[in-house]
């Protein structure tokens, strides 16, 4: 549990080290979660649904998106949530567009991962002349932003309610099949917890490693000639 690790740092290494680690973890988490939820709301708004705007969700203000209990649970058990962005499907003209609203959140995470990998690559390359293998706090935060966004993107694509993947699949399937599929919704959270705490966490982490190295590979192809 993350909260136990933080408590251990506080008791063994002191308040300053605790605050440093807490900031290094919390800031990337907040950035990733807020932009994820904003992307859902903005996409729905562009497709004609004013509900996210009326609810004040078209903002990057963390307080508009973070759920207190969901944030605490993230630190306690490793699974958390933000305030869901409410949409009115009747205001969006097609089911594929509703699926795109669901895809917008995970897609924003992957795009942020790519952007911050560019920044991370340049920062580490420029600082490589320091002849040190230790990352600065700034570089650690960049790396965490990348990994957290990849993990969030993959996690939210799991096709189990209430995750985005389920809403994407639901709006791509024929309506009758989608109705049958979503009968698992009341049990979705229990199913999700069971999967994650058996093999799910390890699988997601391994996939995130592959995605990270694929992104890094292509960024290296693009940027390495510039630093040759």
C-alpha positions as CSV (number, residue, x, y, z in Angstrom):
1,X,0.0,0.0,0.0
2,X,1.3,3.4,-1.0
3,X,0.1,5.0,2.2
4,X,2.2,2.5,4.3
5,X,5.3,3.3,2.2
6,X,4.8,7.0,2.7
7,X,4.3,6.5,6.5
8,X,7.5,4.4,6.6
9,X,9.4,7.3,4.8
10,X,8.0,9.8,7.3
11,X,9.0,7.8,10.3
12,X,12.4,6.6,9.1
13,X,13.7,9.6,6.9
14,X,11.8,12.6,8.3
15,X,9.3,15.2,7.2
16,X,11.4,16.7,4.4
17,X,12.0,13.4,2.6
18,X,8.3,12.5,3.1
19,X,7.1,15.8,1.5
20,X,9.6,15.4,-1.4
21,X,8.3,11.9,-2.2
22,X,4.7,12.8,-1.6
23,X,5.0,15.8,-4.0
24,X,6.9,13.6,-6.6
25,X,4.0,11.1,-6.6
26,X,1.0,13.4,-6.1
27,X,1.7,16.1,-8.6
28,X,1.9,13.7,-11.6
29,X,-1.2,11.8,-10.3
30,X,-3.2,15.0,-10.1
31,X,-2.1,16.2,-13.6
32,X,-2.9,12.9,-15.2
33,X,-6.3,12.4,-13.5
34,X,-7.4,16.0,-14.2
35,X,-6.5,16.0,-17.9
36,X,-8.2,12.6,-18.3
37,X,-11.5,13.9,-16.9
38,X,-11.2,17.2,-18.8
39,X,-10.8,15.3,-22.0
40,X,-14.0,13.4,-21.5
41,X,-15.9,16.7,-20.8
42,X,-14.3,18.7,-23.7
43,X,-15.0,15.9,-26.2
44,X,-18.6,15.6,-25.2
45,X,-19.0,19.4,-25.3
46,X,-17.5,19.5,-28.9
47,X,-20.0,16.9,-29.9
48,X,-22.9,19.0,-28.8
49,X,-23.5,18.1,-25.1
50,X,-23.4,21.2,-22.8
51,X,-23.7,19.0,-19.7
52,X,-20.0,19.0,-18.8
53,X,-19.8,22.8,-19.2
54,X,-22.9,23.4,-17.1
55,X,-21.4,21.2,-14.4
56,X,-18.1,23.2,-14.4
57,X,-16.0,20.3,-15.8
58,X,-14.4,22.2,-18.7
59,X,-11.6,23.3,-16.5
60,X,-8.1,22.2,-15.4
61,X,-8.9,23.1,-11.8
62,X,-8.2,19.9,-9.8
63,X,-10.9,20.7,-7.3
64,X,-13.5,20.4,-10.1
65,X,-12.4,16.8,-10.8
66,X,-10.9,15.1,-7.8
67,X,-13.1,13.0,-5.5
68,X,-11.9,13.0,-1.9
69,X,-12.7,9.4,-1.2
70,X,-11.4,8.2,-4.6
71,X,-8.1,10.0,-4.0
72,X,-7.7,8.5,-0.6
73,X,-8.5,5.0,-1.8
74,X,-5.8,5.5,-4.5
75,X,-3.2,5.8,-1.7
76,X,-4.8,3.2,0.6
77,X,-5.6,0.3,-1.8
78,X,-4.1,1.4,-5.1
79,X,-7.4,1.8,-6.9
80,X,-9.0,5.3,-7.0
81,X,-11.3,7.4,-9.0
82,X,-12.2,11.0,-9.9
83,X,-15.6,12.6,-10.1
84,X,-17.2,11.0,-13.3
85,X,-18.0,13.5,-16.0
86,X,-21.7,13.3,-16.6
87,X,-23.0,13.5,-20.2
88,X,-26.4,13.4,-21.8
89,X,-26.3,10.8,-24.6
90,X,-29.4,12.4,-26.2
91,X,-27.3,15.5,-27.0
92,X,-24.7,13.5,-28.9
93,X,-25.9,12.5,-32.4
94,X,-24.4,9.0,-32.7
95,X,-23.3,6.1,-30.6
96,X,-19.8,6.0,-32.1
97,X,-19.3,9.6,-31.0
98,X,-20.3,8.6,-27.5
99,X,-17.7,5.9,-27.7
100,X,-15.2,8.6,-28.7
101,X,-16.1,10.5,-25.5
102,X,-15.2,7.4,-23.6
103,X,-11.9,7.0,-25.5
104,X,-10.9,10.6,-25.0
105,X,-9.8,10.1,-21.4
106,X,-7.3,7.2,-22.1
107,X,-6.2,8.8,-25.3
108,X,-5.3,12.0,-23.4
109,X,-3.2,9.9,-21.1
110,X,-1.3,8.3,-24.0
111,X,-0.8,11.7,-25.7
112,X,0.6,13.1,-22.4
113,X,2.9,10.1,-22.1
114,X,4.3,10.8,-25.6
115,X,4.7,14.6,-24.9
116,X,6.4,14.1,-21.6
117,X,8.7,11.4,-23.0
118,X,9.9,14.0,-25.5
119,X,10.7,16.3,-22.6
120,X,12.2,13.5,-20.5
121,X,14.4,12.4,-23.3
122,X,15.8,15.9,-24.0
123,X,16.2,16.7,-20.3
124,X,18.1,13.4,-19.5
125,X,20.3,13.8,-22.7
126,X,21.2,17.4,-21.9
127,X,22.1,16.4,-18.3
128,X,24.0,13.3,-19.3
129,X,27.2,15.4,-19.3
130,X,26.9,15.4,-15.5
131,X,28.2,11.8,-15.5
132,X,25.6,10.7,-12.9
133,X,23.1,7.9,-13.1
134,X,20.8,9.5,-10.6
135,X,17.7,11.3,-11.9
136,X,17.0,14.8,-10.4
137,X,13.6,15.3,-8.7
138,X,12.4,17.1,-11.9
139,X,13.4,14.1,-14.0
140,X,11.8,11.7,-11.6
141,X,8.6,13.6,-11.8
142,X,8.7,13.6,-15.6
143,X,9.3,9.9,-15.6
144,X,6.4,9.3,-13.1
145,X,4.1,11.5,-15.3
146,X,4.9,9.2,-18.2
147,X,4.5,5.9,-16.4
148,X,1.3,7.0,-14.6
149,X,-0.3,8.2,-17.8
150,X,0.5,5.0,-19.6
151,X,-0.9,2.9,-16.6
152,X,-4.0,5.1,-16.5
153,X,-4.6,4.8,-20.2
154,X,-4.2,1.0,-20.2
155,X,-6.2,0.6,-16.9
156,X,-9.2,2.6,-18.2
157,X,-9.4,0.7,-21.4
158,X,-10.3,-2.5,-19.5
159,X,-13.8,-3.4,-20.8
160,X,-15.4,-3.7,-17.4
161,X,-17.9,-1.2,-16.0
162,X,-17.5,1.5,-14.8
163,X,-14.2,1.9,-16.7
164,X,-14.0,3.8,-20.0
165,X,-13.3,0.6,-22.0
166,X,-16.7,-0.7,-21.1
167,X,-18.4,2.5,-22.3
168,X,-16.4,2.3,-25.5
169,X,-17.4,-1.3,-26.2
170,X,-21.0,-0.6,-25.2
171,X,-21.5,2.0,-27.8
172,X,-19.8,0.0,-30.6
173,X,-21.8,-3.1,-30.0
174,X,-25.4,-3.6,-31.4
175,X,-27.8,-2.2,-28.8
176,X,-29.3,-5.6,-27.7
177,X,-25.9,-7.1,-27.2
178,X,-24.8,-4.0,-25.4
179,X,-27.7,-4.3,-23.0
180,X,-26.8,-7.9,-22.2
181,X,-23.2,-7.0,-21.8
182,X,-23.9,-4.2,-19.3
183,X,-25.9,-6.5,-17.0
184,X,-22.5,-7.1,-15.3
185,X,-22.3,-3.4,-14.4
186,X,-23.6,-3.9,-10.7
187,X,-20.7,-6.4,-10.2
188,X,-18.1,-4.5,-12.2
189,X,-16.1,-3.1,-9.3
190,X,-15.9,-6.5,-7.6
191,X,-14.9,-8.2,-10.9
192,X,-12.3,-5.5,-11.4
193,X,-10.8,-5.8,-7.9
194,X,-10.6,-9.6,-8.3
195,X,-8.8,-9.4,-11.7
196,X,-6.4,-6.7,-10.5
197,X,-5.4,-8.5,-7.3
198,X,-4.9,-11.9,-9.0
199,X,-3.0,-11.3,-12.3
200,X,-4.2,-7.9,-13.5
201,X,-1.7,-5.6,-11.8
202,X,1.2,-7.5,-13.1
203,X,-0.2,-7.8,-16.6
204,X,-1.0,-4.0,-16.8
205,X,2.5,-3.2,-15.5
206,X,4.2,-5.4,-18.1
207,X,2.1,-3.9,-20.9
208,X,2.9,-0.4,-19.7
209,X,6.6,-1.3,-19.9
210,X,6.2,-2.4,-23.5
211,X,4.3,0.8,-24.4
212,X,6.9,3.0,-22.7
213,X,9.8,1.4,-24.6
214,X,7.9,1.6,-27.9
215,X,7.3,5.3,-27.3
216,X,11.0,5.8,-26.3
217,X,12.2,3.8,-29.3
218,X,10.4,6.1,-31.8
219,X,11.3,9.3,-30.0
220,X,14.9,8.2,-30.0
221,X,14.6,7.7,-33.8
222,X,13.3,11.2,-34.2
223,X,15.6,13.0,-31.8
224,X,18.9,11.2,-31.8
225,X,20.0,12.7,-35.1
226,X,19.5,16.2,-33.6
227,X,22.0,15.4,-30.7
228,X,24.5,13.4,-32.8
